[in-house]
C-alpha cells in the first residue's frame, strides 16, 4: 500500500470541524501542531501587540487513494481555493512508513475496498 502525508493548515477555530470531516471521509489518526500565520501583509498592531492568526497544522498519514478523498472534503468544507480564506492543504508522497497501528491499516484496507 502506498502512503501519502496530507498536511492541512487551517484556522485554529476550525480544528475540531476539520478533524470531524476528515474522519468522516475515512482519515484515521491525526497529529495536531499549533502555530501562527505570518503572511505577506503586516499584521494589525493593538496597544503595541501584534495580532497574529492562530492556526492548526493537521498531519494525516493515509493511503494515496484515500488522501485525495480527504483532501477534497477539506477543500470544499473550508473553501481552501478562496484566496480570502487562510488555509492550505498539500499532499506529499511517502516512500517509507513505520509505526502505523495495525488496526488503522485494517481500517484503511476496508475503506479502500468499499470505495471500489
Buried (B, 14 or more C-beta within 10 A) or exposed (E): EEBBBBBBBBBBEBBEBBBEBBBEBBBBEBEEEEEEBEEEEEBEEEEEEEEEBEBBBBEBBBBBBBBBBBBEBBBEBBEBEEEEEBBBBEBEEEEEEEEBEEEBBEBBEEBBEEEE
